[in-house]
Amino acid sequence: MAGAPGQESRNRSMPDNKYGKLFANHALYDYLLTHSYRPNVHLDELHQVTMKHRRAGMCSPPDSIPLLQLLVHLVNAKKIVEVGVFTGYTSLGMALALPEGGRIYACDISDEYPAVGRPSWKAAGVEDKIDLRIAPASETMDSFLQNGEEETFDMGFIDADKSGYDTYYEQLLKLLRPGGVIVVDNTLWDGSVTDPERQDPDTVAIRAINDKIFKDDRVTMCMLPVSDGVTIALKK
Ligand SMILES: C[S@@+](CC[C@H](N)C(=O)[O-])C[C@H]1O[C@@H](n2cnc3c(N)ncnc32)[C@H](O)[C@@H]1O
């Protein structure tokens, strides 16, 4: 992202990454990345650290970063809720695109994973833009609503426990101003959404939120084959 700290092109080689779940053709995925993801030293370092973590599979792949950063710019976001931080790879990506004074309220149930990413946030100079809220995300968002912060947020990113997606979506619809966007991750769920044998609670919850958003007149929406499937819902 032009102008963002550390965004200068160190070299064009990609960080070690798992391939986008939707891409069986790795050469094509590399092509997509080298024409979409602009290397950033801090993001690359955090991605490499995260890929060594025992829960590495929870981290979004790099193709999600340009999409999130573009959305931050498109909606002129200054106030974002992120539901599900892990090591904060996506938090860092969004923070790099935020203007001075912008904040990400980054919700996670534990500080264990975000602590891994904090040195990278600091090195990138965006630590102050990531306001960690350690509690169940629904409680954190309830507290925003109780504080009278309805319709004051510009963007929400849902990437946590799948059984909570419906609750998070409804809370974010209250918290976002009209014209704000909700980004929902994992909406193609590694292909499980079309597998009739997959009836586990997470897959059922993903199908339910996909059906709901598709029919929801409160938003204009689009499902994209980025990352593990990303749905963007713009609040009318
Ligand atoms: C898929 S990871 C987030 C990945 C991150 N957005 C990224 O792409 O780098 C999901 C995170 O949600 C957190 N989580 C799970 N249940 C939660 C809850 N009820 N409230 C808040 N966070 C939760 C987990 O601790 C985990 O860090």
The ligand as an SDF file (V2000), in Angstrom:
LIG
                    3D

 27 29  0  0  0  0  0  0  0  0999 V2000
   -8.7590  -17.5680   12.8930 C   0  0  0  0  0  0  0  0  0  0  0  0
   -8.0190  -16.8110   14.2800 S   0  0  0  0  0  0  0  0  0  0  0  0
   -7.8780  -15.1170   13.7930 C   0  0  0  0  0  0  0  0  0  0  0  0
   -6.8890  -14.9250   12.6870 C   0  0  0  0  0  0  0  0  0  0  0  0
   -6.4890  -13.5180   12.3500 C   0  0  0  0  0  0  0  0  0  0  0  0
   -7.6450  -12.6810   12.0250 N   0  0  0  0  0  0  0  0  0  0  0  0
   -5.5510  -13.5650   11.1610 C   0  0  0  0  0  0  0  0  0  0  0  0
   -6.0360  -13.7780   10.0430 O   0  0  0  0  0  0  0  0  0  0  0  0
   -4.3360  -13.4580   11.3530 O   0  0  0  0  0  0  0  0  0  0  0  0
   -9.3190  -16.8380   15.4370 C   0  0  0  0  0  0  0  0  0  0  0  0
   -9.0510  -16.1370   16.7630 C   0  0  0  0  0  0  0  0  0  0  0  0
  -10.3190  -15.9800   17.4180 O   0  0  0  0  0  0  0  0  0  0  0  0
  -10.1270  -16.0850   18.7890 C   0  0  0  0  0  0  0  0  0  0  0  0
  -11.4300  -16.3970   19.4140 N   0  0  0  0  0  0  0  0  0  0  0  0
  -12.0770  -17.5720   19.4740 C   0  0  0  0  0  0  0  0  0  0  0  0
  -13.2490  -17.4430   20.1180 N   0  0  0  0  0  0  0  0  0  0  0  0
  -13.3570  -16.1370   20.4650 C   0  0  0  0  0  0  0  0  0  0  0  0
  -14.3400  -15.3660   21.1560 C   0  0  0  0  0  0  0  0  0  0  0  0
  -15.4650  -15.9120   21.6210 N   0  0  0  0  0  0  0  0  0  0  0  0
  -14.1070  -14.0460   21.3260 N   0  0  0  0  0  0  0  0  0  0  0  0
  -12.9670  -13.4670   20.8600 C   0  0  0  0  0  0  0  0  0  0  0  0
  -12.0160  -14.1500   20.1920 N   0  0  0  0  0  0  0  0  0  0  0  0
  -12.2010  -15.4580   19.9990 C   0  0  0  0  0  0  0  0  0  0  0  0
   -9.0630  -17.1640   18.9390 C   0  0  0  0  0  0  0  0  0  0  0  0
   -8.3960  -17.0490   20.1980 O   0  0  0  0  0  0  0  0  0  0  0  0
   -8.1670  -16.8780   17.7460 C   0  0  0  0  0  0  0  0  0  0  0  0
   -7.0730  -16.0670   18.1290 O   0  0  0  0  0  0  0  0  0  0  0  0
  1  2  1  0
  2  3  1  0
  2 10  1  0
  3  4  1  0
  4  5  1  0
  5  6  1  0
  5  7  1  0
  7  8  2  0
  7  9  1  0
 10 11  1  0
 11 12  1  0
 11 26  1  0
 12 13  1  0
 13 14  1  0
 13 24  1  0
 14 15  1  0
 14 23  1  0
 15 16  2  0
 16 17  1  0
 17 18  1  0
 17 23  2  0
 18 19  1  0
 18 20  2  0
 20 21  1  0
 21 22  2  0
 22 23  1  0
 24 25  1  0
 24 26  1  0
 26 27  1  0
M  CHG  2   2   1   9  -1
M  END
$$$$
